[in-house]
């Protein structure tokens, strides 16, 4: 038994569930990053410790609190930018 009558395995179980939850979140973020990379070529993507999603292309930086907002802003930029093939 641990301190206060709690079992040591109970504490490990709690820590274990927190680790599993973190792994699920990491898998979700990784999945979203893969989706963004497939949809928007030429951009680099990430999610900061503050929870902000970001995308960088050259000198352009887009930073939002949600991945869906980031996707919408990148679509706006894609619609505004003519493709290199059509300008030449």
HTML snippet that shows the backbone in 3Dmol.js (N, CA, C, O; Angstrom):
<script src="https://3Dmol.org/build/3Dmol-min.js"></script>
<div id="view" style="width:600px;height:400px;position:relative"></div>
<script>
const pdb = `
ATOM      1  N   UNK A   1       0.830  -1.189   0.000  1.00  0.00           N
ATOM      2  CA  UNK A   1       0.000   0.000   0.000  1.00  0.00           C
ATOM      3  C   UNK A   1       0.869   1.244   0.000  1.00  0.00           C
ATOM      4  O   UNK A   1       1.935   1.278   0.615  1.00  0.00           O
ATOM      5  N   UNK A   2       0.406   2.241  -0.683  1.00  0.00           N
ATOM      6  CA  UNK A   2       1.116   3.506  -0.740  1.00  0.00           C
ATOM      7  C   UNK A   2       0.697   4.405   0.400  1.00  0.00           C
ATOM      8  O   UNK A   2      -0.009   3.964   1.307  1.00  0.00           O
ATOM      9  N   UNK A   3       1.109   5.636   0.371  1.00  0.00           N
ATOM     10  CA  UNK A   3       0.793   6.620   1.398  1.00  0.00           C
ATOM     11  C   UNK A   3      -0.706   6.886   1.393  1.00  0.00           C
ATOM     12  O   UNK A   3      -1.313   6.994   0.327  1.00  0.00           O
ATOM     13  N   UNK A   4      -1.315   6.994   2.591  1.00  0.00           N
ATOM     14  CA  UNK A   4      -2.728   7.317   2.694  1.00  0.00           C
ATOM     15  C   UNK A   4      -3.647   6.161   2.342  1.00  0.00           C
ATOM     16  O   UNK A   4      -4.834   6.380   2.096  1.00  0.00           O
ATOM     17  N   UNK A   5      -3.133   4.929   2.310  1.00  0.00           N
ATOM     18  CA  UNK A   5      -3.965   3.773   2.048  1.00  0.00           C
ATOM     19  C   UNK A   5      -4.232   3.500   0.579  1.00  0.00           C
ATOM     20  O   UNK A   5      -4.963   2.569   0.244  1.00  0.00           O
ATOM     21  N   UNK A   6      -3.653   4.293  -0.291  1.00  0.00           N
ATOM     22  CA  UNK A   6      -3.837   4.042  -1.725  1.00  0.00           C
ATOM     23  C   UNK A   6      -2.816   3.022  -2.185  1.00  0.00           C
ATOM     24  O   UNK A   6      -1.682   3.004  -1.706  1.00  0.00           O
ATOM     25  N   UNK A   7      -3.215   2.186  -3.099  1.00  0.00           N
ATOM     26  CA  UNK A   7      -2.272   1.192  -3.607  1.00  0.00           C
ATOM     27  C   UNK A   7      -1.359   1.832  -4.635  1.00  0.00           C
ATOM     28  O   UNK A   7      -1.757   2.743  -5.361  1.00  0.00           O
ATOM     29  N   UNK A   8      -0.146   1.349  -4.685  1.00  0.00           N
ATOM     30  CA  UNK A   8       0.806   1.853  -5.671  1.00  0.00           C
ATOM     31  C   UNK A   8       0.324   1.560  -7.087  1.00  0.00           C
ATOM     32  O   UNK A   8       0.553   2.355  -7.999  1.00  0.00           O
ATOM     33  N   UNK A   9      -0.335   0.433  -7.272  1.00  0.00           N
ATOM     34  CA  UNK A   9      -0.813   0.105  -8.616  1.00  0.00           C
ATOM     35  C   UNK A   9      -1.906   1.059  -9.058  1.00  0.00           C
ATOM     36  O   UNK A   9      -2.033   1.332 -10.251  1.00  0.00           O
ATOM     37  N   UNK A  10      -2.703   1.576  -8.123  1.00  0.00           N
ATOM     38  CA  UNK A  10      -3.724   2.564  -8.469  1.00  0.00           C
ATOM     39  C   UNK A  10      -3.095   3.824  -9.016  1.00  0.00           C
ATOM     40  O   UNK A  10      -3.597   4.399  -9.981  1.00  0.00           O
ATOM     41  N   UNK A  11      -1.999   4.264  -8.413  1.00  0.00           N
ATOM     42  CA  UNK A  11      -1.316   5.466  -8.885  1.00  0.00           C
ATOM     43  C   UNK A  11      -0.717   5.223 -10.263  1.00  0.00           C
ATOM     44  O   UNK A  11      -0.769   6.091 -11.133  1.00  0.00           O
ATOM     45  N   UNK A  12      -0.150   4.040 -10.455  1.00  0.00           N
ATOM     46  CA  UNK A  12       0.433   3.709 -11.750  1.00  0.00           C
ATOM     47  C   UNK A  12      -0.665   3.660 -12.806  1.00  0.00           C
ATOM     48  O   UNK A  12      -0.470   4.093 -13.941  1.00  0.00           O
ATOM     49  N   UNK A  13      -1.826   3.126 -12.417  1.00  0.00           N
ATOM     50  CA  UNK A  13      -2.953   3.051 -13.343  1.00  0.00           C
ATOM     51  C   UNK A  13      -3.369   4.446 -13.803  1.00  0.00           C
ATOM     52  O   UNK A  13      -3.648   4.652 -14.984  1.00  0.00           O
ATOM     53  N   UNK A  14      -3.412   5.396 -12.883  1.00  0.00           N
ATOM     54  CA  UNK A  14      -3.776   6.769 -13.233  1.00  0.00           C
ATOM     55  C   UNK A  14      -2.753   7.361 -14.177  1.00  0.00           C
ATOM     56  O   UNK A  14      -3.113   7.990 -15.172  1.00  0.00           O
ATOM     57  N   UNK A  15      -1.485   7.165 -13.875  1.00  0.00           N
ATOM     58  CA  UNK A  15      -0.428   7.664 -14.747  1.00  0.00           C
ATOM     59  C   UNK A  15      -0.515   6.980 -16.100  1.00  0.00           C
ATOM     60  O   UNK A  15      -0.333   7.624 -17.133  1.00  0.00           O
ATOM     61  N   UNK A  16      -0.791   5.688 -16.105  1.00  0.00           N
ATOM     62  CA  UNK A  16      -0.912   4.947 -17.357  1.00  0.00           C
ATOM     63  C   UNK A  16      -2.020   5.486 -18.236  1.00  0.00           C
ATOM     64  O   UNK A  16      -1.853   5.588 -19.451  1.00  0.00           O
ATOM     65  N   UNK A  17      -3.161   5.837 -17.633  1.00  0.00           N
ATOM     66  CA  UNK A  17      -4.265   6.366 -18.442  1.00  0.00           C
ATOM     67  C   UNK A  17      -3.924   7.741 -18.989  1.00  0.00           C
ATOM     68  O   UNK A  17      -4.345   8.087 -20.093  1.00  0.00           O
ATOM     69  N   UNK A  18      -3.166   8.534 -18.233  1.00  0.00           N
ATOM     70  CA  UNK A  18      -2.732   9.843 -18.734  1.00  0.00           C
ATOM     71  C   UNK A  18      -1.784   9.673 -19.917  1.00  0.00           C
ATOM     72  O   UNK A  18      -1.851  10.435 -20.881  1.00  0.00           O
ATOM     73  N   UNK A  19      -0.911   8.688 -19.847  1.00  0.00           N
ATOM     74  CA  UNK A  19       0.024   8.421 -20.945  1.00  0.00           C
ATOM     75  C   UNK A  19      -0.747   7.965 -22.177  1.00  0.00           C
ATOM     76  O   UNK A  19      -0.456   8.409 -23.288  1.00  0.00           O
ATOM     77  N   UNK A  20      -1.728   7.082 -21.993  1.00  0.00           N
ATOM     78  CA  UNK A  20      -2.545   6.627 -23.121  1.00  0.00           C
ATOM     79  C   UNK A  20      -3.281   7.798 -23.763  1.00  0.00           C
ATOM     80  O   UNK A  20      -3.372   7.879 -24.988  1.00  0.00           O
ATOM     81  N   UNK A  21      -3.805   8.705 -22.941  1.00  0.00           N
ATOM     82  CA  UNK A  21      -4.513   9.878 -23.457  1.00  0.00           C
ATOM     83  C   UNK A  21      -3.566  10.765 -24.260  1.00  0.00           C
ATOM     84  O   UNK A  21      -3.938  11.286 -25.311  1.00  0.00           O
ATOM     85  N   UNK A  22      -2.335  10.936 -23.760  1.00  0.00           N
ATOM     86  CA  UNK A  22      -1.342  11.726 -24.485  1.00  0.00           C
ATOM     87  C   UNK A  22      -0.997  11.066 -25.816  1.00  0.00           C
ATOM     88  O   UNK A  22      -0.846  11.755 -26.825  1.00  0.00           O
ATOM     89  N   UNK A  23      -0.872   9.744 -25.831  1.00  0.00           N
ATOM     90  CA  UNK A  23      -0.559   9.027 -27.064  1.00  0.00           C
ATOM     91  C   UNK A  23      -1.684   9.187 -28.080  1.00  0.00           C
ATOM     92  O   UNK A  23      -1.427   9.338 -29.274  1.00  0.00           O
ATOM     93  N   UNK A  24      -2.947   9.153 -27.606  1.00  0.00           N
ATOM     94  CA  UNK A  24      -4.086   9.368 -28.500  1.00  0.00           C
ATOM     95  C   UNK A  24      -4.026  10.762 -29.102  1.00  0.00           C
ATOM     96  O   UNK A  24      -4.233  10.930 -30.303  1.00  0.00           O
ATOM     97  N   UNK A  25      -3.746  11.761 -28.279  1.00  0.00           N
ATOM     98  CA  UNK A  25      -3.655  13.139 -28.754  1.00  0.00           C
ATOM     99  C   UNK A  25      -2.516  13.278 -29.749  1.00  0.00           C
ATOM    100  O   UNK A  25      -2.677  13.934 -30.778  1.00  0.00           O
ATOM    101  N   UNK A  26      -1.382  12.682 -29.470  1.00  0.00           N
ATOM    102  CA  UNK A  26      -0.240  12.729 -30.382  1.00  0.00           C
ATOM    103  C   UNK A  26      -0.597  12.088 -31.715  1.00  0.00           C
ATOM    104  O   UNK A  26      -0.234  12.606 -32.771  1.00  0.00           O
ATOM    105  N   UNK A  27      -1.297  10.976 -31.673  1.00  0.00           N
ATOM    106  CA  UNK A  27      -1.712  10.305 -32.907  1.00  0.00           C
ATOM    107  C   UNK A  27      -2.673  11.180 -33.703  1.00  0.00           C
ATOM    108  O   UNK A  27      -2.594  11.231 -34.931  1.00  0.00           O
ATOM    109  N   UNK A  28      -3.576  11.865 -33.016  1.00  0.00           N
ATOM    110  CA  UNK A  28      -4.525  12.752 -33.699  1.00  0.00           C
ATOM    111  C   UNK A  28      -3.808  13.918 -34.357  1.00  0.00           C
ATOM    112  O   UNK A  28      -4.105  14.268 -35.499  1.00  0.00           O
ATOM    113  N   UNK A  29      -2.866  14.521 -33.644  1.00  0.00           N
ATOM    114  CA  UNK A  29      -2.100  15.645 -34.197  1.00  0.00           C
ATOM    115  C   UNK A  29      -1.299  15.175 -35.406  1.00  0.00           C
ATOM    116  O   UNK A  29      -1.270  15.851 -36.433  1.00  0.00           O
ATOM    117  N   UNK A  30      -0.653  14.026 -35.288  1.00  0.00           N
ATOM    118  CA  UNK A  30       0.131  13.480 -36.397  1.00  0.00           C
ATOM    119  C   UNK A  30      -0.756  13.233 -37.613  1.00  0.00           C
ATOM    120  O   UNK A  30      -0.358  13.516 -38.744  1.00  0.00           O
ATOM    121  N   UNK A  31      -1.941  12.712 -37.384  1.00  0.00           N
ATOM    122  CA  UNK A  31      -2.889  12.464 -38.475  1.00  0.00           C
ATOM    123  C   UNK A  31      -3.281  13.777 -39.149  1.00  0.00           C
ATOM    124  O   UNK A  31      -3.297  13.862 -40.377  1.00  0.00           O
ATOM    125  N   UNK A  32      -3.596  14.793 -38.358  1.00  0.00           N
ATOM    126  CA  UNK A  32      -3.983  16.101 -38.913  1.00  0.00           C
ATOM    127  C   UNK A  32      -2.843  16.729 -39.699  1.00  0.00           C
ATOM    128  O   UNK A  32      -3.068  17.315 -40.758  1.00  0.00           O
ATOM    129  N   UNK A  33      -1.628  16.613 -39.192  1.00  0.00           N
ATOM    130  CA  UNK A  33      -0.472  17.164 -39.904  1.00  0.00           C
ATOM    131  C   UNK A  33      -0.297  16.478 -41.253  1.00  0.00           C
ATOM    132  O   UNK A  33       0.023  17.128 -42.248  1.00  0.00           O
ATOM    133  N   UNK A  34      -0.506  15.175 -41.284  1.00  0.00           N
ATOM    134  CA  UNK A  34      -0.427  14.437 -42.547  1.00  0.00           C
ATOM    135  C   UNK A  34      -1.487  14.882 -43.537  1.00  0.00           C
ATOM    136  O   UNK A  34      -1.212  15.016 -44.729  1.00  0.00           O
ATOM    137  N   UNK A  35      -2.704  15.114 -43.044  1.00  0.00           N
ATOM    138  CA  UNK A  35      -3.786  15.602 -43.909  1.00  0.00           C
ATOM    139  C   UNK A  35      -3.434  16.959 -44.507  1.00  0.00           C
ATOM    140  O   UNK A  35      -3.607  17.183 -45.705  1.00  0.00           O
ATOM    141  N   UNK A  36      -2.938  17.864 -43.662  1.00  0.00           N
ATOM    142  CA  UNK A  36      -2.576  19.203 -44.135  1.00  0.00           C
ATOM    143  C   UNK A  36      -1.467  19.131 -45.178  1.00  0.00           C
ATOM    144  O   UNK A  36      -1.526  19.818 -46.198  1.00  0.00           O
ATOM    145  N   UNK A  37      -0.467  18.310 -44.928  1.00  0.00           N
ATOM    146  CA  UNK A  37       0.649  18.172 -45.869  1.00  0.00           C
ATOM    147  C   UNK A  37       0.182  17.641 -47.213  1.00  0.00           C
ATOM    148  O   UNK A  37       0.673  18.068 -48.258  1.00  0.00           O
ATOM    149  N   UNK A  38      -0.758  16.719 -47.190  1.00  0.00           N
ATOM    150  CA  UNK A  38      -1.282  16.159 -48.437  1.00  0.00           C
ATOM    151  C   UNK A  38      -2.126  17.178 -49.198  1.00  0.00           C
ATOM    152  O   UNK A  38      -2.141  17.188 -50.428  1.00  0.00           O
ATOM    153  N   UNK A  39      -2.821  18.025 -48.463  1.00  0.00           N
ATOM    154  CA  UNK A  39      -3.729  18.988 -49.093  1.00  0.00           C
ATOM    155  C   UNK A  39      -3.032  20.252 -49.588  1.00  0.00           C
ATOM    156  O   UNK A  39      -3.435  20.822 -50.602  1.00  0.00           O
ATOM    157  N   UNK A  40      -1.986  20.697 -48.881  1.00  0.00           N
ATOM    158  CA  UNK A  40      -1.327  21.961 -49.205  1.00  0.00           C
ATOM    159  C   UNK A  40       0.170  21.736 -49.412  1.00  0.00           C
ATOM    160  O   UNK A  40       0.939  21.699 -48.451  1.00  0.00           O
ATOM    161  N   UNK A  41       0.573  21.585 -50.667  1.00  0.00           N
ATOM    162  CA  UNK A  41       1.990  21.364 -50.941  1.00  0.00           C
ATOM    163  C   UNK A  41       2.755  22.677 -50.798  1.00  0.00           C
ATOM    164  O   UNK A  41       2.215  23.760 -51.024  1.00  0.00           O
ATOM    165  N   UNK A  42       4.012  22.556 -50.420  1.00  0.00           N
ATOM    166  CA  UNK A  42       4.864  23.728 -50.281  1.00  0.00           C
ATOM    167  C   UNK A  42       4.826  24.369 -48.906  1.00  0.00           C
ATOM    168  O   UNK A  42       5.605  25.282 -48.632  1.00  0.00           O
ATOM    169  N   UNK A  43       3.945  23.913 -48.043  1.00  0.00           N
ATOM    170  CA  UNK A  43       3.829  24.452 -46.687  1.00  0.00           C
ATOM    171  C   UNK A  43       4.448  23.476 -45.692  1.00  0.00           C
ATOM    172  O   UNK A  43       4.439  22.264 -45.908  1.00  0.00           O
ATOM    173  N   UNK A  44       4.982  24.015 -44.608  1.00  0.00           N
ATOM    174  CA  UNK A  44       5.417  23.208 -43.459  1.00  0.00           C
ATOM    175  C   UNK A  44       4.424  23.473 -42.341  1.00  0.00           C
ATOM    176  O   UNK A  44       3.969  24.603 -42.162  1.00  0.00           O
ATOM    177  N   UNK A  45       4.089  22.437 -41.591  1.00  0.00           N
ATOM    178  CA  UNK A  45       3.042  22.532 -40.582  1.00  0.00           C
ATOM    179  C   UNK A  45       3.543  22.103 -39.218  1.00  0.00           C
ATOM    180  O   UNK A  45       4.518  21.361 -39.102  1.00  0.00           O
ATOM    181  N   UNK A  46       2.854  22.585 -38.179  1.00  0.00           N
ATOM    182  CA  UNK A  46       3.173  22.159 -36.834  1.00  0.00           C
ATOM    183  C   UNK A  46       2.100  22.581 -35.859  1.00  0.00           C
ATOM    184  O   UNK A  46       1.162  23.300 -36.201  1.00  0.00           O
ATOM    185  N   UNK A  47       2.262  22.116 -34.641  1.00  0.00           N
ATOM    186  CA  UNK A  47       1.381  22.516 -33.548  1.00  0.00           C
ATOM    187  C   UNK A  47       2.267  22.807 -32.358  1.00  0.00           C
ATOM    188  O   UNK A  47       2.999  21.940 -31.882  1.00  0.00           O
ATOM    189  N   UNK A  48       2.191  24.035 -31.884  1.00  0.00           N
ATOM    190  CA  UNK A  48       3.051  24.471 -30.792  1.00  0.00           C
ATOM    191  C   UNK A  48       2.549  24.032 -29.433  1.00  0.00           C
ATOM    192  O   UNK A  48       1.427  23.548 -29.290  1.00  0.00           O
ATOM    193  N   UNK A  49       3.393  24.208 -28.450  1.00  0.00           N
ATOM    194  CA  UNK A  49       3.046  23.857 -27.081  1.00  0.00           C
ATOM    195  C   UNK A  49       1.870  24.650 -26.543  1.00  0.00           C
ATOM    196  O   UNK A  49       1.183  24.206 -25.623  1.00  0.00           O
ATOM    197  N   UNK A  50       1.637  25.825 -27.115  1.00  0.00           N
ATOM    198  CA  UNK A  50       0.508  26.648 -26.683  1.00  0.00           C
ATOM    199  C   UNK A  50      -0.801  26.183 -27.308  1.00  0.00           C
ATOM    200  O   UNK A  50      -1.864  26.725 -27.006  1.00  0.00           O
ATOM    201  N   UNK A  51      -0.725  25.180 -28.177  1.00  0.00           N
ATOM    202  CA  UNK A  51      -1.924  24.665 -28.819  1.00  0.00           C
ATOM    203  C   UNK A  51      -2.229  25.302 -30.156  1.00  0.00           C
ATOM    204  O   UNK A  51      -3.194  24.917 -30.816  1.00  0.00           O
ATOM    205  N   UNK A  52      -1.427  26.268 -30.572  1.00  0.00           N
ATOM    206  CA  UNK A  52      -1.640  26.910 -31.868  1.00  0.00           C
ATOM    207  C   UNK A  52      -1.144  26.012 -33.000  1.00  0.00           C
ATOM    208  O   UNK A  52      -0.085  25.391 -32.905  1.00  0.00           O
ATOM    209  N   UNK A  53      -1.932  25.960 -34.067  1.00  0.00           N
ATOM    210  CA  UNK A  53      -1.527  25.294 -35.298  1.00  0.00           C
ATOM    211  C   UNK A  53      -0.869  26.338 -36.166  1.00  0.00           C
ATOM    212  O   UNK A  53      -1.299  27.491 -36.175  1.00  0.00           O
ATOM    213  N   UNK A  54       0.172  25.958 -36.902  1.00  0.00           N
ATOM    214  CA  UNK A  54       0.851  26.933 -37.751  1.00  0.00           C
ATOM    215  C   UNK A  54       1.245  26.308 -39.077  1.00  0.00           C
ATOM    216  O   UNK A  54       1.395  25.093 -39.205  1.00  0.00           O
ATOM    217  N   UNK A  55       1.405  27.186 -40.058  1.00  0.00           N
ATOM    218  CA  UNK A  55       1.882  26.785 -41.380  1.00  0.00           C
ATOM    219  C   UNK A  55       2.840  27.860 -41.863  1.00  0.00           C
ATOM    220  O   UNK A  55       2.591  29.052 -41.683  1.00  0.00           O
ATOM    221  N   UNK A  56       3.939  27.434 -42.479  1.00  0.00           N
ATOM    222  CA  UNK A  56       4.953  28.358 -42.986  1.00  0.00           C
ATOM    223  C   UNK A  56       5.269  27.987 -44.424  1.00  0.00           C
ATOM    224  O   UNK A  56       5.452  26.816 -44.756  1.00  0.00           O
ATOM    225  N   UNK A  57       5.330  29.009 -45.273  1.00  0.00           N
ATOM    226  CA  UNK A  57       5.763  28.836 -46.664  1.00  0.00           C
ATOM    227  C   UNK A  57       6.550  30.086 -47.021  1.00  0.00           C
ATOM    228  O   UNK A  57       5.988  31.177 -47.111  1.00  0.00           O
ATOM    229  N   UNK A  58       7.854  29.923 -47.224  1.00  0.00           N
ATOM    230  CA  UNK A  58       8.702  31.088 -47.498  1.00  0.00           C
ATOM    231  C   UNK A  58       8.621  32.070 -46.341  1.00  0.00           C
ATOM    232  O   UNK A  58       8.947  31.719 -45.207  1.00  0.00           O
ATOM    233  N   UNK A  59       8.189  33.301 -46.617  1.00  0.00           N
ATOM    234  CA  UNK A  59       8.046  34.320 -45.574  1.00  0.00           C
ATOM    235  C   UNK A  59       6.630  34.414 -45.027  1.00  0.00           C
ATOM    236  O   UNK A  59       6.335  35.305 -44.231  1.00  0.00           O
ATOM    237  N   UNK A  60       5.759  33.518 -45.438  1.00  0.00           N
ATOM    238  CA  UNK A  60       4.366  33.542 -44.986  1.00  0.00           C
ATOM    239  C   UNK A  60       4.197  32.651 -43.759  1.00  0.00           C
ATOM    240  O   UNK A  60       4.668  31.514 -43.733  1.00  0.00           O
ATOM    241  N   UNK A  61       3.526  33.178 -42.754  1.00  0.00           N
ATOM    242  CA  UNK A  61       3.208  32.424 -41.546  1.00  0.00           C
ATOM    243  C   UNK A  61       1.719  32.566 -41.269  1.00  0.00           C
ATOM    244  O   UNK A  61       1.183  33.674 -41.249  1.00  0.00           O
ATOM    245  N   UNK A  62       1.063  31.444 -41.057  1.00  0.00           N
ATOM    246  CA  UNK A  62      -0.343  31.437 -40.666  1.00  0.00           C
ATOM    247  C   UNK A  62      -0.414  30.691 -39.345  1.00  0.00           C
ATOM    248  O   UNK A  62       0.122  29.589 -39.221  1.00  0.00           O
ATOM    249  N   UNK A  63      -1.077  31.290 -38.350  1.00  0.00           N
ATOM    250  CA  UNK A  63      -1.146  30.699 -37.017  1.00  0.00           C
ATOM    251  C   UNK A  63      -2.576  30.829 -36.506  1.00  0.00           C
ATOM    252  O   UNK A  63      -3.138  31.924 -36.504  1.00  0.00           O
ATOM    253  N   UNK A  64      -3.170  29.711 -36.072  1.00  0.00           N
ATOM    254  CA  UNK A  64      -4.552  29.712 -35.598  1.00  0.00           C
ATOM    255  C   UNK A  64      -4.689  28.798 -34.383  1.00  0.00           C
ATOM    256  O   UNK A  64      -3.789  28.021 -34.063  1.00  0.00           O
ATOM    257  N   UNK A  65      -5.837  28.910 -33.717  1.00  0.00           N
ATOM    258  CA  UNK A  65      -6.097  28.048 -32.569  1.00  0.00           C
ATOM    259  C   UNK A  65      -6.702  26.698 -32.953  1.00  0.00           C
ATOM    260  O   UNK A  65      -6.643  25.750 -32.170  1.00  0.00           O
ATOM    261  N   UNK A  66      -7.284  26.605 -34.151  1.00  0.00           N
ATOM    262  CA  UNK A  66      -7.879  25.324 -34.557  1.00  0.00           C
ATOM    263  C   UNK A  66      -7.355  24.910 -35.924  1.00  0.00           C
ATOM    264  O   UNK A  66      -7.015  25.749 -36.758  1.00  0.00           O
ATOM    265  N   UNK A  67      -7.299  23.614 -36.133  1.00  0.00           N
ATOM    266  CA  UNK A  67      -6.814  23.085 -37.406  1.00  0.00           C
ATOM    267  C   UNK A  67      -7.782  23.431 -38.532  1.00  0.00           C
ATOM    268  O   UNK A  67      -7.352  23.645 -39.665  1.00  0.00           O
ATOM    269  N   UNK A  68      -9.075  23.489 -38.242  1.00  0.00           N
ATOM    270  CA  UNK A  68     -10.052  23.828 -39.282  1.00  0.00           C
ATOM    271  C   UNK A  68      -9.910  25.285 -39.709  1.00  0.00           C
ATOM    272  O   UNK A  68     -10.052  25.598 -40.891  1.00  0.00           O
ATOM    273  N   UNK A  69      -9.631  26.174 -38.765  1.00  0.00           N
ATOM    274  CA  UNK A  69      -9.398  27.576 -39.110  1.00  0.00           C
ATOM    275  C   UNK A  69      -8.126  27.706 -39.949  1.00  0.00           C
ATOM    276  O   UNK A  69      -8.085  28.487 -40.900  1.00  0.00           O
ATOM    277  N   UNK A  70      -7.102  26.951 -39.602  1.00  0.00           N
ATOM    278  CA  UNK A  70      -5.864  26.965 -40.385  1.00  0.00           C
ATOM    279  C   UNK A  70      -6.141  26.502 -41.815  1.00  0.00           C
ATOM    280  O   UNK A  70      -5.680  27.123 -42.772  1.00  0.00           O
ATOM    281  N   UNK A  71      -6.882  25.430 -41.955  1.00  0.00           N
ATOM    282  CA  UNK A  71      -7.226  24.905 -43.276  1.00  0.00           C
ATOM    283  C   UNK A  71      -7.998  25.957 -44.088  1.00  0.00           C
ATOM    284  O   UNK A  71      -7.724  26.142 -45.273  1.00  0.00           O
ATOM    285  N   UNK A  72      -8.944  26.634 -43.466  1.00  0.00           N
ATOM    286  CA  UNK A  72      -9.738  27.655 -44.161  1.00  0.00           C
ATOM    287  C   UNK A  72      -8.864  28.826 -44.608  1.00  0.00           C
ATOM    288  O   UNK A  72      -9.015  29.326 -45.723  1.00  0.00           O
ATOM    289  N   UNK A  73      -7.960  29.258 -43.749  1.00  0.00           N
ATOM    290  CA  UNK A  73      -7.079  30.378 -44.106  1.00  0.00           C
ATOM    291  C   UNK A  73      -6.131  29.994 -45.233  1.00  0.00           C
ATOM    292  O   UNK A  73      -5.851  30.812 -46.110  1.00  0.00           O
ATOM    293  N   UNK A  74      -5.633  28.762 -45.220  1.00  0.00           N
ATOM    294  CA  UNK A  74      -4.744  28.310 -46.292  1.00  0.00           C
ATOM    295  C   UNK A  74      -5.496  28.199 -47.617  1.00  0.00           C
ATOM    296  O   UNK A  74      -4.939  28.489 -48.676  1.00  0.00           O
ATOM    297  N   UNK A  75      -6.749  27.784 -47.558  1.00  0.00           N
ATOM    298  CA  UNK A  75      -7.560  27.740 -48.785  1.00  0.00           C
ATOM    299  C   UNK A  75      -7.744  29.144 -49.350  1.00  0.00           C
ATOM    300  O   UNK A  75      -7.669  29.344 -50.562  1.00  0.00           O
ATOM    301  N   UNK A  76      -7.988  30.122 -48.466  1.00  0.00           N
ATOM    302  CA  UNK A  76      -8.118  31.515 -48.911  1.00  0.00           C
ATOM    303  C   UNK A  76      -6.842  31.976 -49.599  1.00  0.00           C
ATOM    304  O   UNK A  76      -6.894  32.614 -50.650  1.00  0.00           O
ATOM    305  N   UNK A  77      -5.701  31.654 -49.010  1.00  0.00           N
ATOM    306  CA  UNK A  77      -4.422  32.044 -49.611  1.00  0.00           C
ATOM    307  C   UNK A  77      -4.205  31.336 -50.943  1.00  0.00           C
ATOM    308  O   UNK A  77      -3.692  31.932 -51.890  1.00  0.00           O
ATOM    309  N   UNK A  78      -4.591  30.074 -51.016  1.00  0.00           N
ATOM    310  CA  UNK A  78      -4.439  29.319 -52.264  1.00  0.00           C
ATOM    311  C   UNK A  78      -5.306  29.904 -53.364  1.00  0.00           C
ATOM    312  O   UNK A  78      -4.885  29.974 -54.519  1.00  0.00           O
ATOM    313  N   UNK A  79      -6.519  30.325 -53.011  1.00  0.00           N
ATOM    314  CA  UNK A  79      -7.423  30.927 -53.995  1.00  0.00           C
ATOM    315  C   UNK A  79      -6.913  32.283 -54.462  1.00  0.00           C
ATOM    316  O   UNK A  79      -7.121  32.656 -55.616  1.00  0.00           O
ATOM    317  N   UNK A  80      -6.249  33.025 -53.581  1.00  0.00           N
ATOM    318  CA  UNK A  80      -5.754  34.365 -53.910  1.00  0.00           C
ATOM    319  C   UNK A  80      -4.477  34.312 -54.740  1.00  0.00           C
ATOM    320  O   UNK A  80      -4.227  35.202 -55.553  1.00  0.00           O
ATOM    321  N   UNK A  81      -3.658  33.260 -54.535  1.00  0.00           N
ATOM    322  CA  UNK A  81      -2.383  33.137 -55.253  1.00  0.00           C
ATOM    323  C   UNK A  81      -2.581  32.416 -56.577  1.00  0.00           C
ATOM    324  O   UNK A  81      -3.106  31.303 -56.602  1.00  0.00           O
ATOM    325  N   UNK A  82      -2.167  33.037 -57.680  1.00  0.00           N
ATOM    326  CA  UNK A  82      -2.200  32.297 -58.943  1.00  0.00           C
ATOM    327  C   UNK A  82      -1.127  31.214 -58.920  1.00  0.00           C
ATOM    328  O   UNK A  82      -0.058  31.407 -58.342  1.00  0.00           O
ATOM    329  N   UNK A  83      -1.409  30.096 -59.537  1.00  0.00           N
ATOM    330  CA  UNK A  83      -0.419  29.016 -59.557  1.00  0.00           C
ATOM    331  C   UNK A  83       0.742  29.408 -60.465  1.00  0.00           C
ATOM    332  O   UNK A  83       0.536  30.121 -61.447  1.00  0.00           O
ATOM    333  N   UNK A  84       1.957  28.957 -60.156  1.00  0.00           N
ATOM    334  CA  UNK A  84       3.128  29.301 -60.978  1.00  0.00           C
ATOM    335  C   UNK A  84       2.961  28.881 -62.432  1.00  0.00           C
ATOM    336  O   UNK A  84       3.481  29.557 -63.320  1.00  0.00           O
ATOM    337  N   UNK A  85       2.258  27.796 -62.703  1.00  0.00           N
ATOM    338  CA  UNK A  85       2.088  27.317 -64.073  1.00  0.00           C
ATOM    339  C   UNK A  85       1.221  28.272 -64.894  1.00  0.00           C
ATOM    340  O   UNK A  85       1.416  28.403 -66.103  1.00  0.00           O
ATOM    341  N   UNK A  86       0.267  28.939 -64.244  1.00  0.00           N
ATOM    342  CA  UNK A  86      -0.639  29.809 -64.993  1.00  0.00           C
ATOM    343  C   UNK A  86      -0.074  31.210 -65.208  1.00  0.00           C
ATOM    344  O   UNK A  86      -0.610  31.970 -66.015  1.00  0.00           O
ATOM    345  N   UNK A  87       1.000  31.565 -64.498  1.00  0.00           N
ATOM    346  CA  UNK A  87       1.570  32.905 -64.641  1.00  0.00           C
ATOM    347  C   UNK A  87       2.681  32.952 -65.675  1.00  0.00           C
ATOM    348  O   UNK A  87       3.058  34.041 -66.108  1.00  0.00           O
ATOM    349  N   UNK A  88       3.217  31.814 -66.086  1.00  0.00           N
ATOM    350  CA  UNK A  88       4.374  31.803 -66.953  1.00  0.00           C
ATOM    351  C   UNK A  88       4.030  31.697 -68.356  1.00  0.00           C
ATOM    352  O   UNK A  88       4.916  31.676 -69.210  1.00  0.00           O
TER     353      UNK A  88
END
`;
const viewer = $3Dmol.createViewer("view");
viewer.addModel(pdb, "pdb");
viewer.setStyle({}, {cartoon: {color: "spectrum"}});
viewer.zoomTo();
viewer.render();
</script>
